[in-house]
Amino acid sequence: MRRLIQAVVVAVAVASGVAGCAVTKGQETTSQYVDDATITTRVKTRYAKDPTVSAMHIKVDTMKGVVNLSGTAKSEAERAQAEKLAASVPDVKSVQNDIKVESTSSDANSNGSTNR
């Protein structure tokens, strides 16, 4: 009975393409894809819990343990805190911070830009 269950699990995994999903994302293995997804989720969770970081304006992508941050922050302090939180997540190898700080000049507000 145990071998039957194992055979069914393997058959379902192969049929659903689980082994191939990582290739499309650039990870070397399925486990790397899962690890990267876990890191991304943990970073986003930390942003959601931190009142100084806008989780809605910062995009998080992870590839082979390297976290890439993009989007906008209201201040340099928010940008730095986002990087610090990402770096504090277990299994993060490095953080590439491409977050842009929004302009606070009156020119930005007069040309149709909106603040958060």
C-alpha positions, -999 to 999 in steps of 0.1 A, spaced: 0 0 0 29 24 9 45 18 -26 12 26 -43 9 59 -25 45 68 -34 38 59 -70 7 80 -71 25 110 -56 53 107 -81 29 103 -110 9 134 -99 41 154 -96 53 145 -130 19 149 -146 14 184 -131 48 196 -143 62 204 -109 97 195 -120 96 218 -149 82 249 -132 116 260 -119 132 260 -153 109 288 -165 119 310 -135 156 305 -140 163 285 -108 184 255 -111 160 231 -92 124 230 -80 137 233 -45 155 265 -54 123 279 -68 104 270 -36 132 285 -15 131 317 -34 93 319 -32 96 314 6 122 342 9 100 366 -12 70 358 10 90 364 42 103 397 30 68 409 20 54 397 54 80 418 72 71 448 50 34 444 58 42 443 96 65 473 95 47 507 97 76 525 81 76 505 48 49 506 22 45 469 11 22 481 -17 48 502 -34 78 479 -32 82 449 -55 102 419 -42 117 393 -65 141 366 -54 165 346 -76 189 321 -61 187 338 -28 194 373 -41 165 396 -33 158 424 -58 138 453 -46 122 479 -69 94 504 -67 91 537 -48 97 549 -13 86 582 3 121 587 18 156 575 20 148 561 55 120 540 41 143 528 13 170 518 38 145 501 61 132 480 32 167 469 24 175 461 61 143 441 65 150 421 33 186 414 44 174 401 78 154 373 63 170 338 67 187 324 36 190 358 18 225 359 2 223 396 -8 199 424 -15 199 445 -47 181 477 -38 167 495 -69 140 514 -49 136 550 -61 128 577 -36 99 598 -46 105 635 -54 91 658 -27 95 690 -48 66 712 -57 74 705 -93 65 669 -90 31 678 -75 23 704 -101 28 682 -131 1 657 -123 20 634 -100 2 622 -70 15 614 -35 7 582 -17 
